[in-house]
């Protein structure tokens, strides 16, 4: 079994045995992977545990053992790649980060490397930590659209008087309401069109959305991604996110 150096973003961690954990990590080299990390829940003489490294959204530099024939891998060494200032202690920032991590878990069914997606996720999480609050609140819909594009179902076309409806099932701006209930129209469809033209997180600060509009936007775009990913499932973090975003 070979040892590899890779960066990784923690998506989920559960307890394993008395002192260990199983952590799901989105890695730069191997895509989504699950690792057993032994002994990290033991309390040190200073009263701390190494399990803090495996909080959701942690970005780590790791040395890992990798065997393509196994579902569970092992981590040899790990350290912080990014040290957050605000993400773990700010309720809104943490909720946005956890929501995005859960979207990734539900969207990726196979452990395939996708460095471009890894870099997007790392950039977005770093932005959640550092950006103004208005920008942070607008990151979830922006991320969903970016994720859809990287997974091969980017929304096509633009909002206009001739195409005022966004068909979520087809991923296309159209002229008339579709026969199914999965669509957006008017201001909501126009907002998506504007988001599709934004390429960097720092541009999101200029997007002015009230609480109701943002909630509807996230709900519709989550529905959009679920329509294009088989067995997407329900997100536990969705209700929490919607309750705290202003």
N, C-alpha and C positions, 0 to 999 in steps of 0.2 A: 504494500500500500504506500503510495507516494505522498510526500508532504508538499503542499502548495501554499504560497503566500497570496492572499486575496483580501480585498476589502469586503465588508458585509454590513447589511442593515437589518437589525433585529425586527422581525414582524410580530412574533408572538413567543411567549415563554410559559411553560407549565412545569410544575414541580414533578420530580421523579425520585422515588425512594425517599430516604430521610434527609439527604444533604445535596442531591443533584438536581439537574433540570434537563428538560428537552426544549431546545430553542429552534424556532423556524427563522431562517436568515436568508435574505435575498443577497446573493453574492455576485461580485463582479465577474468571476471566472466561470461559475457553474450554475448561475440562476438560483432558483429557490431550493434550499436544502434544509434538512433537519439534522441537528447535532445533539449528542449527549455531552453534557459538561458536568463532570463529577466533582463533588465536594464544594461547590461554590456557595451553598447555603449555610456552610459552617461559619459561625461567628468568630472573628479574630480577637486577639487580645485588646485591640483598639475598639471593639464593639461594632465593627462593620463587616459586611460580607461582599464577596466578589460578584454576587448576583446582581448588583447595581449595574454592572456592565451590560446586562441582558434585559434592560427595560425596553419596551417597544419604542422604536425609532432610533435606538443607539446606533451609531456608525462606528464600526470597529476595523482595526487592522488585525488580521488573523493569520495564523499558520494552521492549516487544517490537513487532516488525513482524508484522502478522497478515494473511494472505491465505487465505480459506476454501478456495480452489481448490488450495492447495499442501499437501503432506504435511510438508514441512520448512520451518520458520519461522526467523527470525533474532532474536537478542536485541541490543538497542542498548545498554542500560545494566543493571547489576545491582549489588545490595549486600545485605548481610545484613538480613533482617527480624527474625530471632531468632538470638541468639548462644548456642549451647549451652555448658554447663559440663562435662557428663559424657558426653553421648551418643556423641561420636566417640572417646573414649578408654577407655570402659568396655566390656568385651567383651560382657557380657550385654545391656546397654542397646542397644548397636549392633546386636547380632544380632536383637533384638526389632524395632527400627526397620527394618532391612533386610527382615525377613520381612513386615512390614506393607506396606512399599513394593512388594514383589513381589506380594502379594495384590491390591493396587490395579491393578497392570499387567495381571494375568491376568483381572481382573474387568471391566475397562472396555474395550469393543471399539470404541466410537465416541467422537470428541472432542466430547462434549456437556457443557455447563456444568452443574454441580451444586454450587452454593455451600454447601449444607448438608453435603454430603460433604467438601468442601474444609475447612470449619471443624472437622468431626469429626477429620479427619486431622491438622490443625494442632494441635488441642487434645491429641490422643493423643500426638503426637511431643513436644510440650512437656512433657507429663506423664511420658513415658519419661525425659526428661532430669532432671526435678526430684523425682520421687516416690521413696519408700522402695523397697528392693529387692523386698519381698514384693508390693507393688502392681505393679511393673514385670512380674514373672513372670506375673501374672494378666491382663495387658492383651491378649495375643493372642486368647483366646477371647471376651473382652468385645468387642473390635473386630470380630471376624467376625460376631457377632450384630448389632451396630449396623450394619455394612455391609449385611448381608442385609436388614434392615428398610428402609434407604434405597434399596436397589435393587429393592424390591417383593416380597420373599419372606420376610417376617417370620414367625417361628415362632408358631403360634397355640396358645392354651390354656395350661394349667399342669399341673405334676406333682401327682398326688394318688393315693390308694389306688385310685380308680376309673380313673385314667389314668396308670399308672406307666411307660409306654413312649413314647419320643419317636421317631416315624416321620420319619427325616431326608428321605426322598423326598417325603413329603406336607407336611413342615414342621408337624407336628401331634402333640400328646400324645394317645395313644390307649389303649384298654383292653387290647388283645391284641397279641402279636407279629405284625408284618406277614409276608407271604409272601416278601419280599425280605430281603437281609442288611443293609440300611442303616437301622439303628436304634440307639438307646441305651435303657438301662433302669436301674432301681434308683438307686443313688447318683449315677451319671453323669447320668441324666435329671433328677434332682432338682437337681443343681448348675446345669444349664442353666436350669432354671426360676428359680432364685435369681438367676442372672446377668441374666435378662430383666427383672428388677425393679430392676436397678441402672442408674441414669441418669448417674452421674458417676464419673470415674476414681478419685477419692479414696475412694470407697466400697469399692473392690476390696481394700483392705488387710485388711478383716475376713474376706475369703474365705480359709479355711485349706485348702489342697490340698497333698497330698504329691506327690513327683516323678512317681510312676507315674500318679496320678489326673490330674495336669495334662497329662501326655503323651497319655493316652488322650483327654482332652477336646479338646485341640488337633487330634489326628488325626481325631476324629469330626466336629468342626465344619468342618474343612477339607474333609472328604468331603461334608458338607452343602452348602457353598457350591459345590463342584464339580458337584454334582448339578443345580444350578439355573442354571449358567452354561455355555453351550455352548463346547466346546473350551477348558476352563479350563486343562488341562495340568498338568505337574508343577512344583513349586516347588523351585529349587535351594537356597534358604535354609532349607527345612524341616528337613533332617537336622541342620544346624548348630544351629538353634534347639533342637531336641529333645535334643541332646547336652549343651548347657550349662545348660539351665534346671534349677534344683534345687527 
